[in-house]
């Protein structure tokens, strides 16, 4: 039995692979105010990619249980120069599930993930596609050029997250990399074959390997509203990523246990020194209470860490669907009239 996955049947020649086209996957959640403007920019992008690279483009909007009119607006978007799919989830399953749904429904060869809030510029997509077709890279991912506009606490938290998740990992996750990335047809096929339900796309897209390239960029301002990713959700996403893609928290638990055991050994030696060498008795009650509280707190913390991993195992064993589709619509690209056709029709 072969334990690996073979994607060698998909050509590594990017120009030949480009004939299969590109799917742009856009998860949206309460993005009604700016969705039409984003779609207009994607139409212009599709025209440009068709002209420069002969690349057929489709967009898959994944509505992640929006509470506003996002779904209605998405269903009414025109399929001008670009195929349009609208996949509506039955409730809010989270961004990772929405990305997976878009990947499952993508009909073209290559895939590109981008946010629906306008911060991922469609103009930058041309550069990512050029690195794929002209330079032969399979994964072209973007990363923030700097974080100077963020607070010191947030910068330290992000740095600590990447340090922890990459600790001891053979395949490192690039720091500051986001979900805004392009995958070639064979990289897309490889990502599809990963079976786990608790997905962390940033880590998985790095783990599959192939030729990868980092592109630094400056995110644009949000087209409207405020981000729904508050501190609590960011912490939750970080915990999800750590426990889904890394065993670093368990290693930290083992290291902390070793340090506590070593500290207890040194404390025991100090008690022996005080008792047998100097003849002084060590007061027992305060030291005993502090020791018990320290050890008890650490044990509860480690039980919580192990509980996170056990919860992941339970989720995988239940094998529940990652998402449910409530609605699915498909529109094929409408043929655009040329200027000569318009003049002929007017003359007739």
Backbone torsions as a table, in degrees:
resi	resn	phi	psi	omega
1	UNK	NA	129.8	179.4
2	UNK	-83.1	122.5	-177.5
3	UNK	-88.7	-10.4	178.4
4	UNK	-98.2	-175.8	178.7
5	UNK	-124.6	132.7	-175.8
6	UNK	-102.3	116.6	175.2
7	UNK	-117.3	21.5	-178.1
8	UNK	-69.7	-16.9	178.2
9	UNK	-70.6	-15.6	175.9
10	UNK	-92.1	124.5	-173.3
11	UNK	-63.5	145.6	174.4
12	UNK	-87.5	-5.1	177.1
13	UNK	-74.7	109.6	-173.5
14	UNK	-63.9	-37.7	-178.2
15	UNK	-66.6	-37.5	176.2
16	UNK	-70.2	-38.4	179.9
17	UNK	-67.6	-26.0	-178.6
18	UNK	-64.4	-20.2	179.1
19	UNK	-63.6	-20.5	179.0
20	UNK	-81.9	-9.5	175.1
21	UNK	88.4	-174.9	-175.8
22	UNK	-134.8	133.8	173.4
23	UNK	-107.6	125.3	175.9
24	UNK	-99.5	119.1	-177.3
25	UNK	-102.6	121.4	-175.6
26	UNK	-125.7	100.5	172.7
27	UNK	-74.5	134.1	-177.8
28	UNK	-129.2	141.0	177.1
29	UNK	-144.4	108.5	-177.8
30	UNK	55.5	50.4	-179.5
31	UNK	-112.5	30.0	-174.9
32	UNK	-59.8	-36.7	-173.4
33	UNK	-66.5	-32.3	-174.5
34	UNK	-115.9	4.8	-172.9
35	UNK	-69.1	-41.2	-179.5
36	UNK	-63.0	-41.0	178.8
37	UNK	-64.6	-42.3	177.4
38	UNK	-61.7	-41.2	-178.8
39	UNK	-64.4	-38.8	177.3
40	UNK	-60.6	-39.7	179.0
41	UNK	-68.7	-34.6	178.2
42	UNK	-70.3	-32.5	175.7
43	UNK	-62.7	-46.6	177.8
44	UNK	-62.9	-38.0	177.1
45	UNK	-62.7	-43.9	-179.8
46	UNK	-61.5	-40.4	177.4
47	UNK	-62.1	-43.5	-179.1
48	UNK	-64.6	-44.9	-179.0
49	UNK	-66.3	-34.9	177.0
50	UNK	-66.2	-40.5	-178.1
51	UNK	-71.8	-42.7	-173.8
52	UNK	-84.1	-37.1	-173.2
53	UNK	-122.9	0.5	-176.0
54	UNK	62.8	32.3	-171.5
55	UNK	-97.2	118.8	173.7
56	UNK	-78.9	136.2	-171.8
57	UNK	-125.8	140.0	169.1
58	UNK	-129.5	156.0	176.2
59	UNK	-122.8	137.0	177.5
60	UNK	-116.9	108.8	175.1
61	UNK	-89.3	122.7	179.2
62	UNK	-108.9	106.5	179.4
63	UNK	-81.8	112.6	-174.7
64	UNK	-91.6	58.7	177.0
65	UNK	68.5	41.8	-178.5
66	UNK	-62.9	146.7	179.8
67	UNK	-96.3	-6.3	179.6
68	UNK	-104.8	-152.5	-176.2
69	UNK	-94.7	23.1	-178.2
70	UNK	-56.3	-45.7	-176.9
71	UNK	-63.6	-45.0	-179.3
72	UNK	-62.4	-41.7	179.3
73	UNK	-66.4	-42.2	-179.5
74	UNK	-62.3	-41.1	180.0
75	UNK	-67.5	-23.3	-179.9
76	UNK	-93.2	0.9	-178.9
77	UNK	-70.5	139.1	-176.9
78	UNK	-77.4	147.2	176.5
79	UNK	-94.4	63.5	-179.3
80	UNK	-94.0	110.8	179.4
81	UNK	67.9	5.7	-177.1
82	UNK	-153.3	135.2	173.6
83	UNK	-70.7	144.3	-176.8
84	UNK	-127.8	124.6	170.4
85	UNK	-116.6	140.6	173.9
86	UNK	-123.3	117.4	179.6
87	UNK	-112.7	117.7	-178.2
88	UNK	-106.6	120.8	177.8
89	UNK	-80.2	152.2	-174.9
90	UNK	-69.4	-20.5	176.0
91	UNK	-160.3	-176.9	177.7
92	UNK	-80.0	105.8	-179.7
93	UNK	-97.0	-9.1	-178.4
94	UNK	103.8	159.7	-173.3
95	UNK	-63.7	-40.6	-177.8
96	UNK	-61.8	-40.9	177.7
97	UNK	-66.1	-39.1	178.9
98	UNK	-64.4	-40.6	177.1
99	UNK	-63.1	-39.8	179.0
100	UNK	-65.5	-40.4	177.6
101	UNK	-62.1	-43.2	177.5
102	UNK	-62.1	-39.6	178.5
103	UNK	-64.9	-39.6	-179.3
104	UNK	-66.8	-32.7	-175.9
105	UNK	-97.2	-1.0	178.6
106	UNK	-65.9	132.5	-176.7
107	UNK	-106.3	-12.4	-180.0
108	UNK	-92.1	178.5	-176.2
109	UNK	-78.3	-61.0	179.8
110	UNK	-85.3	157.7	178.9
111	UNK	-131.5	150.4	176.1
112	UNK	-136.8	129.4	179.7
113	UNK	-102.8	132.3	176.2
114	UNK	-150.0	155.0	-179.6
115	UNK	-80.3	159.5	-178.7
116	UNK	-97.9	10.1	-177.1
117	UNK	-94.5	3.0	177.6
118	UNK	88.8	-4.4	-178.6
119	UNK	-77.8	-22.7	175.8
120	UNK	-94.6	105.8	-172.0
121	UNK	-71.4	127.3	173.6
122	UNK	-60.8	-25.7	178.6
123	UNK	-63.1	-31.7	179.4
124	UNK	-72.0	-22.0	-179.7
125	UNK	-60.0	-37.2	178.5
126	UNK	-57.0	-39.4	179.5
127	UNK	-68.2	-41.5	179.0
128	UNK	-63.9	-42.7	179.0
129	UNK	-63.9	-39.7	179.1
130	UNK	-62.2	-40.3	177.5
131	UNK	-64.6	-32.7	178.3
132	UNK	-73.6	-54.1	-173.5
133	UNK	-76.3	-44.4	-175.2
134	UNK	-84.5	-35.9	-175.3
135	UNK	-102.5	-11.7	173.7
136	UNK	81.2	21.3	177.5
137	UNK	-82.1	141.4	-179.3
138	UNK	-88.8	-33.3	178.5
139	UNK	-128.1	117.5	176.8
140	UNK	-117.5	107.4	-175.5
141	UNK	-111.9	154.2	179.7
142	UNK	-106.0	154.8	178.1
143	UNK	-145.2	147.7	178.3
144	UNK	-62.2	131.7	-179.0
145	UNK	-66.7	-32.0	178.8
146	UNK	-161.2	166.5	177.2
147	UNK	-126.0	31.6	-176.8
148	UNK	-66.1	-21.9	-179.7
149	UNK	-88.2	4.4	179.9
150	UNK	-105.3	160.6	-178.3
151	UNK	-70.2	158.9	180.0
152	UNK	-61.7	-39.6	180.0
153	UNK	-61.6	-43.1	-179.9
154	UNK	-66.2	-41.4	179.4
155	UNK	-63.2	-42.1	178.8
156	UNK	-66.8	-37.6	179.3
157	UNK	-64.5	-43.6	179.5
158	UNK	-64.4	-43.9	179.2
159	UNK	-63.0	-41.1	178.2
160	UNK	-64.8	-37.5	179.0
161	UNK	-61.7	-49.6	-178.2
162	UNK	-68.3	-34.3	176.7
163	UNK	-63.3	-42.7	-178.6
164	UNK	-69.8	-45.2	-175.4
165	UNK	-71.1	-26.5	179.5
166	UNK	-92.4	-1.1	-177.6
167	UNK	-66.8	113.5	178.5
168	UNK	77.5	1.6	-179.1
169	UNK	-79.9	138.3	178.4
170	UNK	-72.0	-41.9	178.7
171	UNK	-105.8	109.9	-176.1
172	UNK	-77.4	146.1	172.0
173	UNK	-90.4	122.8	-177.7
174	UNK	-59.0	135.8	-179.2
175	UNK	-68.8	139.7	177.9
176	UNK	70.2	6.7	177.7
177	UNK	-72.9	145.6	-179.7
178	UNK	-117.2	-168.0	179.1
179	UNK	-82.8	-11.0	179.9
180	UNK	-73.1	96.3	-175.5
181	UNK	-156.4	158.8	178.4
182	UNK	-114.4	137.6	177.7
183	UNK	-123.1	132.4	177.8
184	UNK	-67.4	169.5	179.7
185	UNK	-56.0	-41.2	-179.1
186	UNK	-74.8	-31.7	174.5
187	UNK	-68.4	-37.5	176.6
188	UNK	-63.4	-44.1	179.0
189	UNK	-62.8	-38.0	178.4
190	UNK	-65.5	-41.7	-179.7
191	UNK	-65.5	-35.1	179.3
192	UNK	-65.5	-26.4	-174.3
193	UNK	-86.3	-1.5	176.7
194	UNK	-79.0	121.8	-166.2
195	UNK	-87.8	-11.7	-171.4
196	UNK	-68.5	150.8	-179.9
197	UNK	-91.1	-31.3	176.3
198	UNK	-86.2	93.6	-171.0
199	UNK	-103.0	145.4	173.6
200	UNK	-131.1	94.7	-166.9
201	UNK	-61.6	-34.9	179.0
202	UNK	-59.2	-43.5	-180.0
203	UNK	-72.4	-42.6	-177.2
204	UNK	-66.2	-39.1	-179.8
205	UNK	-65.8	-27.8	175.2
206	UNK	-81.1	-36.1	-174.5
207	UNK	-66.6	-31.3	-176.0
208	UNK	-68.0	-18.5	176.4
209	UNK	86.0	-138.7	-173.5
210	UNK	67.5	-178.2	-179.7
211	UNK	-77.5	123.0	-175.9
212	UNK	-124.8	146.6	-178.6
213	UNK	-136.3	136.2	177.1
214	UNK	-95.2	136.3	175.7
215	UNK	-125.3	114.7	178.2
216	UNK	-78.5	142.3	-179.7
217	UNK	-151.5	166.1	177.2
218	UNK	-111.0	113.9	-178.6
219	UNK	-59.3	142.2	176.4
220	UNK	-76.4	163.5	176.5
221	UNK	-68.2	148.7	178.1
222	UNK	-58.6	139.3	-179.2
223	UNK	-67.2	-26.3	-178.0
224	UNK	-166.1	158.7	170.0
225	UNK	63.9	-166.3	-179.2
226	UNK	-119.1	152.1	179.1
227	UNK	-64.9	143.7	177.8
228	UNK	-86.8	-3.5	-180.0
229	UNK	-89.3	89.6	176.4
230	UNK	-83.8	-177.5	-176.5
231	UNK	-60.5	-40.1	-179.3
232	UNK	-62.7	-44.2	-179.4
233	UNK	-68.8	-35.0	177.5
234	UNK	-66.1	-40.1	176.6
235	UNK	-64.1	-42.8	178.1
236	UNK	-61.7	-41.6	178.1
237	UNK	-64.8	-37.2	178.5
238	UNK	-65.2	-42.7	177.6
239	UNK	-64.1	-40.8	178.1
240	UNK	-60.3	-44.8	179.9
241	UNK	-65.3	-42.8	-179.2
242	UNK	-63.0	-47.5	-175.2
243	UNK	-77.7	-21.6	179.6
244	UNK	-86.8	-24.3	-170.8
245	UNK	-125.1	-6.6	-173.4
246	UNK	-145.2	149.5	173.3
247	UNK	-103.4	15.7	-178.1
248	UNK	-57.6	-42.0	178.1
249	UNK	-58.9	-35.9	177.4
250	UNK	-68.4	-35.3	176.9
251	UNK	-67.8	-38.3	176.1
252	UNK	-62.7	-40.1	178.4
253	UNK	-61.3	-44.3	178.7
254	UNK	-63.7	-42.8	179.8
255	UNK	-65.4	-40.9	179.2
256	UNK	-64.9	-40.7	176.1
257	UNK	-61.2	-40.1	178.4
258	UNK	-64.9	-41.7	179.6
259	UNK	-65.3	-40.5	178.4
260	UNK	-65.4	-40.4	177.7
261	UNK	-62.9	-40.2	179.0
262	UNK	-66.7	-40.5	178.4
263	UNK	-64.8	-39.7	177.9
264	UNK	-64.2	-37.4	178.0
265	UNK	-63.6	-44.5	178.6
266	UNK	-65.0	-38.4	178.3
267	UNK	-64.5	-38.9	176.5
268	UNK	-63.0	-40.1	177.7
269	UNK	-63.4	-38.5	-179.7
270	UNK	-66.4	-35.9	177.7
271	UNK	-65.2	-44.1	177.4
272	UNK	-60.6	-40.2	179.5
273	UNK	-63.0	-46.7	-179.4
274	UNK	-63.5	-36.7	-174.2
275	UNK	-79.5	-48.6	-171.8
276	UNK	-92.7	-26.1	-176.0
277	UNK	-95.7	-50.4	-177.2
278	UNK	-94.8	-13.7	-179.9
279	UNK	76.5	10.3	179.8
280	UNK	-92.6	139.9	177.3
281	UNK	-91.9	139.3	-178.5
282	UNK	-90.1	125.3	176.3
283	UNK	-57.3	131.8	-170.8
284	UNK	-95.0	-33.4	-170.5
285	UNK	-64.3	-53.0	-178.8
286	UNK	-60.2	-45.2	-178.6
287	UNK	-64.7	-35.8	179.6
288	UNK	-66.0	-45.0	-179.2
289	UNK	-64.2	-44.5	179.1
290	UNK	-61.8	-43.0	179.8
291	UNK	-63.1	-43.8	-179.6
292	UNK	-65.3	-41.3	178.9
293	UNK	-65.3	-40.0	179.4
294	UNK	-64.2	-50.8	-178.5
295	UNK	-64.5	-41.4	179.0
296	UNK	-62.6	-42.6	178.2
297	UNK	-63.0	-43.3	178.9
298	UNK	-64.3	-40.9	179.2
299	UNK	-62.7	-43.3	178.1
300	UNK	-63.2	-39.2	178.3
301	UNK	-62.4	-44.8	-179.2
302	UNK	-68.7	-34.0	175.3
303	UNK	-63.8	-39.1	176.6
304	UNK	-63.2	-42.4	177.9
305	UNK	-61.6	-47.4	178.7
306	UNK	-63.4	-34.6	178.2
307	UNK	-62.6	-37.3	177.2
308	UNK	-60.2	-45.2	-179.6
309	UNK	-69.4	-38.6	177.2
310	UNK	-63.9	-38.1	176.4
311	UNK	-61.8	-39.4	176.9
312	UNK	-63.7	-42.8	178.8
313	UNK	-61.5	-44.1	179.5
314	UNK	-61.4	-41.0	179.4
315	UNK	-62.9	-41.4	178.9
316	UNK	-67.2	-38.5	-178.8
317	UNK	-69.4	-35.3	177.7
318	UNK	-64.9	-31.9	177.1
319	UNK	56.1	37.8	175.3
320	UNK	-70.6	151.0	174.6
321	UNK	-57.1	142.7	-179.2
322	UNK	-72.1	-28.4	-179.3
323	UNK	-155.3	163.2	171.9
324	UNK	-123.5	138.6	179.4
325	UNK	-95.3	124.1	177.6
326	UNK	-90.9	-38.9	179.4
327	UNK	-143.3	149.3	177.3
328	UNK	-148.4	120.1	178.4
329	UNK	-124.6	148.3	-179.0
330	UNK	-132.3	131.8	173.9
331	UNK	-126.5	126.3	176.8
332	UNK	-83.5	150.8	-177.0
333	UNK	-59.8	132.4	178.4
334	UNK	-81.4	137.1	176.7
335	UNK	-64.7	131.1	-178.5
336	UNK	-88.5	140.3	178.4
337	UNK	-80.3	136.3	177.0
338	UNK	-79.4	170.1	-180.0
339	UNK	-64.3	-37.0	-179.6
340	UNK	-66.9	-36.2	177.2
341	UNK	-64.0	-41.0	-178.9
342	UNK	-64.8	-39.3	179.1
343	UNK	-66.8	-41.0	179.8
344	UNK	-63.2	-42.0	179.1
345	UNK	-64.9	-38.2	179.9
346	UNK	-66.6	-39.2	179.8
347	UNK	-67.6	-35.8	179.0
348	UNK	-68.4	NA	NA
